[in-house]
């Protein structure tokens, strides 16, 4: 199915007088697929599992020499993350739409939300890409996830600085992968049905299970603490927690992964990418599919 970027923008502009055209285009053309929260990682051969990075959800749209970055709320952050724009323009493909997470990686390869939120490292923000919605003018959302993953890996092969493909694991390994991710202090997992299309809005084909001791969970608690009775706060913080015991980290902590003079220099990108690769390979893993198309390459 062909998708005309320019026609889509023109129709969106005409369909809603008084509303910013890019907001209408975002909502009518490429609405984000949102995972459903759960307490248990789904099992079975129909699921694949991705490590959840702590960042901002972001969609990257390229049409020729024009690149735009959109958030879940429809904000245009093209000027905010120049490295992602640069990486998109370096790609050989002229038209594509990628769904992913904007992150700042520390020297250990772990995403650092505090550094991202501080706005002091906007030029170091990269895209953790996990889906491709359109490519070469073709709308890929009707394809099953495995085929979209294959196209994404081909689109970003060579691992250009500024964008990297989210690695994933197939089949029954989800519970073990989640436990290992919790022990390593990662945010959690997103599990997805490998045979389903990309649909906008909240979806039960995407399931997120969070590490309840991760700072991201503490941010959720802080936002809702005025709406939750004090007696329920402990249950909210510990419900579904990982088996290892440790104190809940404070959201006000300073970034632990700053290097040198407190910045994230681009000269250390490959070191951080390697650290992320080593960290991911230390998690439980299963062998790739026989056709080699389901499993994405490591981050190194």
ABEGO torsion letter per residue (X at the ends): XBBBAAAAAAAAAAABBGBBAAAAAAAAABBBBBBBBBABBBBEAABBBBBBBBBBBBBBBBBEABBBBBBAAGBBAAAABAAAAAAAAABABABBBBBBBBBBBBAAGBBBAAAAAAGAAAAABBBBBABBABBGGBBAAABBAAAAAAAAAAAABGGBBGBBBBBBBBEAAAAAAAAAAAAAGBAEBBBBBAABBBBBEBBAABBBBBBAABAAAAAAAAAAAAABBAAAAAAAAABGBBABBBBBBBAABBBAABBEAGBBBAAAAAAAAAAAAAAAAABBBBBBBAAGAABBBBAX
